[in-house]
Amino acid sequence: MRPSIRLEDTVDITYGRLVARNLPIRHVLQLSGSMKLETAQSLIRALPNASVVLLDPSTTVDLAVAIASAMPLQGLLMLEPGVSVEVARGIAKTLPTDRAVGIDSQTPFSIAEAIVSSLSKGTVLLDPDLSEENLITLVEKLNPNAELYLSAKTPCEKADLMIKHLPQGCSLLLSEHINLETAIRVASLIKTGRGIRISEEFSWGFSKILSIAKSLPEGCWLALPNTLLPKQITALREEPSIQCLINTSETAESPSVYAARLTQFGLLSKSGSSVQLASNSNLCHPTL
C-alpha cells in the first residue's frame, strides 16, 4: 500500500494546496469525506499529473463528483471499502478522458460492477490480481467509449484475456512502461471496432507509435496524442503498411460512432461471439 497524506475538512486551503502541489511521488492524497466541494476541487486542481487520490467511506456523491471532475491528467481515483454504490456510479459518469478509477482485489464486486457499467469516457484500471472470472465479467460490462488501462505489470495471459473480451467501441490505453514487444503483441490482438489510445502524457517515441500502428488490424483505430508533429501524423496516414484508422483530436469521432458506422456500411460481420471485418471490405483509412 502506498503511503498516504490525509487532509481534513478544517485544513487551511493555502496550506492544503501547497501539500497537494508537492505530493511526493508514489504517495496518495486522501481527503476528508466532509470537506466542502469548493475546497476539495481547489486542492485536487493543485495536484501534479498522474497523482493518486483515495476517497474514504464517508464521501458523499456530490463531493465524489466534484473531485472526479477536477482530477489531473492521468490521475487515478481509488475507493476505500465502504464507499457507496451511488458514489461509485457518480464518479464513473463524471470522470473525464485520460483520468482513471481503480478497481483492486479489495473493491467489493458490487462497487466494481457499478463503476464499469457506468463509465462513460474515463478509464478503468483493473488489478491483475483479480480472478479471471471477475476480470472477464467486468471487462464485458464496459460501455462503448470507455477505456481499459493495461498496466505493464499485467501478466500476458490476463492481458490477452481482457483484450479478447473488450467490447465493441472501447479503447485500450497502454501504460507507457509497456515494452515494444508487448505493445506490438497487444495491438495485433485488438479486434475490429476497438482501438488503442496513446495518452497526452506518454513519452513514447515516434518509432514505437509507428510499430503499434502497423500492428493494429484493419477496422481498428489508433488515437494519437497532440504532442506529435503534423509531419509525423501525415507520415502515419501515408504509410502503406498501416491498415488502421489514424485519429487525432481534430479528426476523432467517438469510438462507438465509428463502430456503428462500420456496422451500418456492412464492414462488420458477427461470427459467434467475435466481431470481424466483413470479407468483402477494402476499408483501410475510412472516410465514410
C-alpha positions as CSV (number, residue, x, y, z in Angstrom):
1,M,0.0,0.0,0.0
2,R,1.3,3.4,-0.9
3,P,1.9,5.9,1.9
4,S,-0.9,8.5,2.2
5,I,-1.3,12.1,3.3
6,R,-4.7,12.9,4.7
7,L,-6.2,16.4,4.6
8,E,-9.1,17.1,7.0
9,D,-12.0,19.4,6.2
10,T,-10.5,22.1,8.6
11,V,-7.3,22.4,6.6
12,D,-6.2,25.9,5.5
13,I,-6.8,26.0,1.8
14,T,-3.4,27.7,1.1
15,Y,-1.5,25.1,3.1
16,G,-3.6,22.3,1.6
17,R,-2.8,23.4,-2.0
18,L,0.9,23.6,-1.1
19,V,0.7,20.0,0.2
20,A,-1.2,18.8,-2.9
21,R,1.2,20.6,-5.3
22,N,4.2,19.0,-3.7
23,L,2.7,15.5,-3.2
24,P,5.6,13.1,-3.2
25,I,5.8,10.5,-6.0
26,R,4.1,7.3,-5.1
27,H,2.1,8.9,-2.3
28,V,-1.7,9.0,-2.1
29,L,-3.7,12.1,-1.2
30,Q,-6.8,11.3,1.0
31,L,-9.5,13.9,1.6
32,S,-11.9,14.0,4.4
33,G,-15.4,13.0,3.3
34,S,-16.9,16.1,5.0
35,M,-14.8,18.6,3.1
36,K,-16.5,21.4,1.3
37,L,-16.9,20.9,-2.5
38,E,-15.0,24.1,-3.4
39,T,-12.1,23.3,-1.1
40,A,-11.8,19.8,-2.4
41,Q,-11.8,20.9,-6.0
42,S,-9.2,23.6,-5.3
43,L,-6.9,21.0,-3.7
44,I,-7.4,18.5,-6.4
45,R,-6.6,21.0,-9.1
46,A,-3.3,21.8,-7.4
47,L,-2.1,18.1,-7.8
48,P,0.6,17.2,-10.3
49,N,-0.4,15.0,-13.2
50,A,-0.6,11.2,-12.5
51,S,-1.5,11.8,-8.8
52,V,-3.5,9.2,-6.8
53,V,-6.5,10.2,-4.7
54,L,-8.2,8.0,-2.2
55,L,-11.8,8.5,-1.2
56,D,-12.9,7.4,2.3
57,P,-16.3,5.7,3.0
58,S,-17.9,8.9,4.3
59,T,-17.5,10.7,0.9
60,T,-20.8,12.0,-0.4
61,V,-22.0,11.7,-4.0
62,D,-21.7,15.4,-4.6
63,L,-18.1,15.5,-3.2
64,A,-17.1,12.5,-5.2
65,V,-18.4,14.0,-8.4
66,A,-16.6,17.3,-7.6
67,I,-13.3,15.5,-7.0
68,A,-13.7,13.3,-10.1
69,S,-14.4,16.3,-12.4
70,A,-11.2,18.1,-11.2
71,M,-8.8,15.2,-11.4
72,P,-5.5,15.9,-13.2
73,L,-4.3,14.2,-16.4
74,Q,-3.5,10.6,-15.8
75,G,-4.9,10.9,-12.2
76,L,-6.1,7.8,-10.5
77,L,-9.1,7.6,-8.1
78,M,-9.2,4.8,-5.6
79,L,-12.1,4.0,-3.4
80,E,-11.8,2.6,0.2
81,P,-14.1,-0.3,1.1
82,G,-17.4,1.1,2.3
83,V,-17.8,3.7,-0.4
84,S,-21.4,3.5,-1.6
85,V,-22.6,2.2,-5.0
86,E,-24.1,5.7,-5.7
87,V,-20.7,7.3,-5.2
88,A,-19.1,4.8,-7.5
89,R,-21.6,5.5,-10.2
90,G,-21.3,9.2,-9.8
91,I,-17.5,9.0,-10.2
92,A,-17.7,6.8,-13.3
93,K,-20.2,9.0,-15.1
94,T,-18.2,12.2,-14.3
95,L,-14.6,11.1,-14.8
96,P,-13.1,13.0,-17.8
97,T,-11.0,11.4,-20.5
98,D,-7.4,10.4,-19.5
99,R,-8.4,10.0,-15.8
100,A,-8.8,6.6,-14.3
101,V,-10.7,4.9,-11.5
102,G,-9.0,1.8,-10.0
103,I,-10.5,-1.5,-9.0
104,D,-8.4,-3.8,-6.9
105,S,-8.9,-7.1,-5.1
106,Q,-10.2,-5.1,-2.0
107,T,-13.0,-3.5,-4.0
108,P,-16.4,-5.1,-3.4
109,F,-17.7,-6.6,-6.6
110,S,-20.9,-4.6,-6.4
111,I,-18.9,-1.4,-6.5
112,A,-16.7,-2.7,-9.3
113,E,-19.8,-3.6,-11.4
114,A,-21.3,-0.1,-10.7
115,I,-18.1,1.5,-11.9
116,V,-17.6,-0.4,-15.2
117,S,-21.3,-0.3,-16.1
118,S,-21.5,3.5,-15.6
119,L,-18.1,4.6,-17.0
120,S,-18.8,6.9,-20.0
121,K,-15.5,8.3,-21.2
122,G,-13.0,7.8,-18.4
123,T,-10.6,4.9,-17.9
124,V,-10.7,1.9,-15.6
125,L,-7.7,0.2,-14.2
126,L,-8.3,-3.4,-13.2
127,D,-5.9,-5.0,-10.7
128,P,-4.3,-8.0,-12.5
129,D,-4.7,-9.9,-9.2
130,L,-8.4,-10.1,-9.8
131,S,-9.6,-13.6,-10.7
132,E,-10.0,-14.4,-14.4
133,E,-13.8,-14.8,-14.0
134,N,-14.1,-11.3,-12.4
135,L,-11.9,-9.8,-15.0
136,I,-14.0,-11.2,-17.8
137,T,-17.2,-10.1,-16.2
138,L,-16.0,-6.5,-15.5
139,V,-14.4,-6.0,-19.0
140,E,-17.6,-7.3,-20.8
141,K,-19.7,-4.7,-18.8
142,L,-17.7,-1.7,-20.2
143,N,-19.7,0.8,-22.1
144,P,-18.7,2.0,-25.6
145,N,-16.3,5.0,-25.4
146,A,-14.9,3.7,-22.1
147,E,-11.2,2.8,-21.8
148,L,-9.4,-0.1,-20.2
149,Y,-5.9,0.7,-18.9
150,L,-3.4,-2.0,-19.4
151,S,-0.6,-1.9,-16.9
152,A,3.0,-3.0,-17.7
153,K,2.7,-5.4,-14.7
154,T,-0.3,-7.3,-16.1
155,P,0.7,-10.9,-16.9
156,C,0.4,-11.8,-20.6
157,E,-2.3,-14.4,-20.0
158,K,-4.6,-11.9,-18.2
159,A,-3.8,-9.1,-20.7
160,D,-4.8,-11.4,-23.6
161,L,-8.0,-12.3,-21.7
162,M,-9.0,-8.7,-21.2
163,I,-8.3,-7.8,-24.8
164,K,-10.3,-10.8,-26.0
165,H,-13.4,-9.7,-24.1
166,L,-13.1,-5.9,-24.7
167,P,-16.5,-4.7,-26.0
168,Q,-17.0,-3.1,-29.4
169,G,-16.5,0.7,-29.3
170,C,-14.0,0.5,-26.4
171,S,-10.3,1.6,-26.4
172,L,-7.2,0.2,-24.7
173,L,-4.9,2.7,-23.0
174,L,-1.4,1.2,-22.8
175,S,1.0,2.0,-20.0
176,E,4.0,3.9,-21.3
177,H,6.1,1.4,-19.4
178,I,5.0,-1.5,-21.6
179,N,7.9,-2.6,-23.7
180,L,7.8,-2.5,-27.5
181,E,7.4,-6.3,-27.9
182,T,4.4,-6.4,-25.6
183,A,2.8,-3.3,-27.2
184,I,3.1,-4.9,-30.7
185,R,1.6,-8.2,-29.5
186,V,-1.3,-6.4,-27.7
187,A,-2.0,-4.3,-30.8
188,S,-2.2,-7.3,-33.0
189,L,-4.8,-8.9,-30.7
190,I,-7.2,-5.9,-30.9
191,K,-10.5,-6.8,-32.6
192,T,-12.3,-4.8,-35.3
193,G,-14.3,-2.0,-33.9
194,R,-11.9,-1.4,-31.0
195,G,-8.8,0.7,-30.7
196,I,-5.8,2.0,-28.8
197,R,-5.4,5.5,-27.5
198,I,-2.0,7.0,-26.6
199,S,-2.2,9.4,-23.7
200,E,-1.1,13.0,-24.0
201,E,1.3,12.5,-21.2
202,F,3.1,9.5,-22.7
203,S,6.7,10.0,-23.7
204,W,6.7,7.4,-26.5
205,G,8.9,8.0,-29.4
206,F,7.6,8.1,-33.0
207,S,9.1,4.8,-33.9
208,K,7.2,3.0,-31.1
209,I,3.9,4.6,-32.2
210,L,4.7,3.6,-35.8
211,S,5.2,0.0,-34.8
212,I,1.9,-0.1,-32.9
213,A,0.1,1.4,-35.8
214,K,1.5,-1.2,-38.2
215,S,0.4,-4.0,-35.8
216,L,-3.3,-2.9,-35.5
217,P,-5.6,-4.8,-37.7
218,E,-7.9,-3.3,-40.3
219,G,-11.1,-1.7,-38.9
220,C,-9.3,-0.7,-35.6
221,W,-8.2,2.8,-34.7
222,L,-5.2,4.5,-33.1
223,A,-5.9,7.7,-31.3
224,L,-2.8,9.9,-31.3
225,P,-1.6,12.4,-28.7
226,N,-1.4,16.1,-29.6
227,T,2.3,16.0,-28.9
228,L,3.0,14.5,-32.4
229,L,4.2,16.9,-35.1
230,P,1.9,17.4,-38.2
231,K,4.5,15.8,-40.4
232,Q,4.6,12.7,-38.1
233,I,0.8,12.4,-38.3
234,T,1.0,12.7,-42.1
235,A,3.7,10.0,-42.2
236,L,1.4,7.6,-40.3
237,R,-1.5,8.3,-42.6
238,E,0.5,7.8,-45.7
239,E,2.4,4.7,-44.5
240,P,1.1,1.9,-46.9
241,S,1.6,-0.9,-44.3
242,I,-0.8,0.8,-41.8
243,Q,-4.3,-0.5,-42.1
244,C,-6.0,1.1,-39.0
245,L,-7.7,4.4,-38.8
246,I,-5.4,7.2,-37.5
247,N,-7.3,9.6,-35.2
248,T,-6.2,12.9,-33.8
249,S,-8.1,15.3,-31.5
250,E,-9.1,17.3,-34.6
251,T,-10.5,14.3,-36.6
252,A,-11.6,11.9,-34.0
253,E,-15.1,10.7,-33.6
254,S,-16.3,8.7,-30.6
255,P,-15.3,5.0,-30.8
256,S,-18.9,3.9,-30.6
257,V,-19.9,6.1,-33.5
258,Y,-17.0,4.7,-35.6
259,A,-18.0,1.1,-34.7
260,A,-21.6,1.9,-35.6
261,R,-20.6,3.3,-39.0
262,L,-18.7,0.2,-39.7
263,T,-21.8,-1.9,-39.0
264,Q,-24.0,0.5,-41.0
265,F,-21.9,0.1,-44.1
266,G,-21.6,-3.7,-43.8
267,L,-18.0,-3.6,-42.7
268,L,-18.5,-5.5,-39.6
269,S,-19.9,-9.1,-39.6
270,K,-20.5,-11.1,-36.4
271,S,-19.2,-14.6,-36.2
272,G,-20.1,-16.3,-33.0
273,S,-19.0,-14.1,-30.2
274,S,-16.3,-12.3,-32.2
275,V,-16.7,-9.3,-34.4
276,Q,-14.7,-9.3,-37.6
277,L,-14.2,-7.1,-40.7
278,A,-16.5,-8.3,-43.5
279,S,-14.6,-10.3,-46.1
280,N,-15.7,-8.1,-48.9
281,S,-14.3,-4.9,-47.3
282,N,-11.4,-2.9,-48.7
283,L,-11.5,-0.5,-45.8
284,C,-8.1,1.0,-45.0
285,H,-8.5,4.6,-43.8
286,P,-12.3,5.1,-43.6
287,T,-13.6,8.4,-44.7
288,L,-17.2,7.3,-44.9
